[in-house]
C-alpha cells in the first residue's frame, strides 16, 4: 500500500490475519467459558475456606492447650491458697477436698 492507493478498511479476521486466540470480549460472552471460569473461582474459594478452617482450628487448639482452669474454693481466705506451676499448696488441696466431701451431703 502506497500513498496514492485508496485507504482500505482493516479487517482483523481474514485468512492472512487469523487471530490464534479468542478476542477479549468473546471470552466473557461465551457461555461455556463463563461456566469454566465460574468453576475455577468456586474451586479456588473452596480451597481458601478449607485452608482458613485448618488454620483457625489449629489456633483454637493451641489457645486451649495454653489455658488453665483454676478452681477457687469458697469460704476460704485466698492468701493461703496458691498454685506454683502445676503444684498447688497444701491449704488449697485441703480446701478442695473439704468442698468435694461436703457436696454430696448438701444435695
KOLSE-390524 format. One record per residue (C-alpha): residue number from 0; residue in one letter; x, y, z. Coordinates in nm, 2 decimals, always signed. Last residue first. Layout:
N
<num: NUM, residu: A, u: X, v: Y, w: Z>
...
END
This chain:
107
<num: 106, residu: X, u: -2.77, v: -3.21, w: +9.78>
<num: 105, residu: X, u: -2.57, v: -3.08, w: +10.08>
<num: 104, residu: X, u: -2.43, v: -3.41, w: +10.18>
<num: 103, residu: X, u: -2.29, v: -3.50, w: +9.84>
<num: 102, residu: X, u: -2.11, v: -3.16, w: +9.81>
<num: 101, residu: X, u: -1.94, v: -3.17, w: +10.16>
<num: 100, residu: X, u: -1.66, v: -3.41, w: +10.06>
<num: 99, residu: X, u: -1.58, v: -3.22, w: +9.74>
<num: 98, residu: X, u: -1.57, v: -2.89, w: +9.94>
<num: 97, residu: X, u: -1.35, v: -3.04, w: +10.21>
<num: 96, residu: X, u: -1.11, v: -3.19, w: +9.95>
<num: 95, residu: X, u: -1.08, v: -2.86, w: +9.77>
<num: 94, residu: X, u: -0.99, v: -2.68, w: +10.10>
<num: 93, residu: X, u: -0.73, v: -2.94, w: +10.19>
<num: 92, residu: X, u: -0.57, v: -2.93, w: +9.84>
<num: 91, residu: X, u: -0.55, v: -2.55, w: +9.85>
<num: 90, residu: X, u: -0.40, v: -2.55, w: +10.21>
<num: 89, residu: X, u: -0.13, v: -2.79, w: +10.09>
<num: 88, residu: X, u: -0.03, v: -2.56, w: +9.81>
<num: 87, residu: X, u: -0.09, v: -2.65, w: +9.44>
<num: 86, residu: X, u: +0.18, v: -2.77, w: +9.21>
<num: 85, residu: X, u: +0.13, v: -2.73, w: +8.83>
<num: 84, residu: X, u: +0.33, v: -2.40, w: +8.81>
<num: 83, residu: X, u: +0.31, v: -2.25, w: +9.16>
<num: 82, residu: X, u: -0.06, v: -2.25, w: +9.26>
<num: 81, residu: X, u: -0.19, v: -2.07, w: +9.57>
<num: 80, residu: X, u: -0.43, v: -2.09, w: +9.85>
<num: 79, residu: X, u: -0.30, v: -1.94, w: +10.18>
<num: 78, residu: X, u: -0.39, v: -1.58, w: +10.09>
<num: 77, residu: X, u: -0.72, v: -1.68, w: +9.94>
<num: 76, residu: X, u: -0.91, v: -1.70, w: +10.26>
<num: 75, residu: X, u: -1.16, v: -1.97, w: +10.23>
<num: 74, residu: X, u: -1.54, v: -1.97, w: +10.21>
<num: 73, residu: X, u: -1.55, v: -2.08, w: +9.85>
<num: 72, residu: X, u: -1.28, v: -2.29, w: +9.69>
<num: 71, residu: X, u: -1.10, v: -2.13, w: +9.40>
<num: 70, residu: X, u: -1.10, v: -2.36, w: +9.09>
<num: 69, residu: X, u: -0.82, v: -2.28, w: +8.85>
<num: 68, residu: X, u: -0.89, v: -2.36, w: +8.48>
<num: 67, residu: X, u: -0.58, v: -2.34, w: +8.26>
<num: 66, residu: X, u: -0.53, v: -2.23, w: +7.90>
<num: 65, residu: X, u: -0.22, v: -2.29, w: +7.69>
<num: 64, residu: X, u: -0.38, v: -2.61, w: +7.53>
<num: 63, residu: X, u: -0.70, v: -2.41, w: +7.45>
<num: 62, residu: X, u: -0.50, v: -2.15, w: +7.26>
<num: 61, residu: X, u: -0.32, v: -2.40, w: +7.06>
<num: 60, residu: X, u: -0.64, v: -2.59, w: +6.98>
<num: 59, residu: X, u: -0.81, v: -2.26, w: +6.87>
<num: 58, residu: X, u: -0.51, v: -2.16, w: +6.65>
<num: 57, residu: X, u: -0.50, v: -2.51, w: +6.48>
<num: 56, residu: X, u: -0.88, v: -2.49, w: +6.41>
<num: 55, residu: X, u: -0.83, v: -2.13, w: +6.27>
<num: 54, residu: X, u: -0.55, v: -2.25, w: +6.03>
<num: 53, residu: X, u: -0.75, v: -2.56, w: +5.92>
<num: 52, residu: X, u: -1.07, v: -2.36, w: +5.86>
<num: 51, residu: X, u: -0.88, v: -2.09, w: +5.67>
<num: 50, residu: X, u: -0.73, v: -2.36, w: +5.44>
<num: 49, residu: X, u: -1.07, v: -2.51, w: +5.38>
<num: 48, residu: X, u: -1.22, v: -2.17, w: +5.30>
<num: 47, residu: X, u: -0.94, v: -2.09, w: +5.06>
<num: 46, residu: X, u: -0.97, v: -2.43, w: +4.89>
<num: 45, residu: X, u: -1.34, v: -2.38, w: +4.84>
<num: 44, residu: X, u: -1.29, v: -2.02, w: +4.71>
<num: 43, residu: X, u: -1.04, v: -2.16, w: +4.45>
<num: 42, residu: X, u: -1.28, v: -2.43, w: +4.34>
<num: 41, residu: X, u: -1.56, v: -2.18, w: +4.31>
<num: 40, residu: X, u: -1.35, v: -1.94, w: +4.10>
<num: 39, residu: X, u: -1.24, v: -2.23, w: +3.87>
<num: 38, residu: X, u: -1.60, v: -2.34, w: +3.83>
<num: 37, residu: X, u: -1.71, v: -1.99, w: +3.75>
<num: 36, residu: X, u: -1.44, v: -1.96, w: +3.48>
<num: 35, residu: X, u: -1.54, v: -2.30, w: +3.33>
<num: 34, residu: X, u: -1.91, v: -2.19, w: +3.32>
<num: 33, residu: X, u: -1.82, v: -1.85, w: +3.18>
<num: 32, residu: X, u: -1.61, v: -2.01, w: +2.90>
<num: 31, residu: X, u: -1.90, v: -2.23, w: +2.81>
<num: 30, residu: X, u: -2.14, v: -1.94, w: +2.79>
<num: 29, residu: X, u: -1.92, v: -1.73, w: +2.56>
<num: 28, residu: X, u: -1.97, v: -1.36, w: +2.63>
<num: 27, residu: X, u: -1.67, v: -1.32, w: +2.86>
<num: 26, residu: X, u: -1.41, v: -1.47, w: +2.63>
<num: 25, residu: X, u: -1.58, v: -1.31, w: +2.34>
<num: 24, residu: X, u: -1.47, v: -0.97, w: +2.48>
<num: 23, residu: X, u: -1.10, v: -1.05, w: +2.49>
<num: 22, residu: X, u: -1.09, v: -1.19, w: +2.14>
<num: 21, residu: X, u: -1.03, v: -1.55, w: +2.11>
<num: 20, residu: X, u: -0.68, v: -1.67, w: +2.03>
<num: 19, residu: X, u: -0.48, v: -1.76, w: +1.72>
<num: 18, residu: X, u: -0.60, v: -1.44, w: +1.53>
<num: 17, residu: X, u: -0.62, v: -1.50, w: +1.16>
<num: 16, residu: X, u: -0.48, v: -1.20, w: +0.97>
<num: 15, residu: X, u: -0.40, v: -1.37, w: +0.63>
<num: 14, residu: X, u: -0.72, v: -1.57, w: +0.60>
<num: 13, residu: X, u: -0.92, v: -1.29, w: +0.75>
<num: 12, residu: X, u: -1.04, v: -1.16, w: +1.07>
<num: 11, residu: X, u: -0.87, v: -0.83, w: +1.17>
<num: 10, residu: X, u: -1.03, v: -0.64, w: +0.88>
<num: 9, residu: X, u: -0.86, v: -0.31, w: +0.80>
<num: 8, residu: X, u: -1.06, v: -0.09, w: +0.57>
<num: 7, residu: X, u: -0.86, v: +0.02, w: +0.27>
<num: 6, residu: X, u: -0.73, v: +0.36, w: +0.21>
<num: 5, residu: X, u: -0.71, v: +0.44, w: -0.16>
<num: 4, residu: X, u: -0.37, v: +0.40, w: -0.32>
<num: 3, residu: X, u: -0.15, v: +0.70, w: -0.38>
<num: 2, residu: X, u: +0.04, v: +0.69, w: -0.05>
<num: 1, residu: X, u: +0.15, v: +0.33, w: -0.10>
<num: 0, residu: X, u: +0.00, v: +0.00, w: +0.00>
END
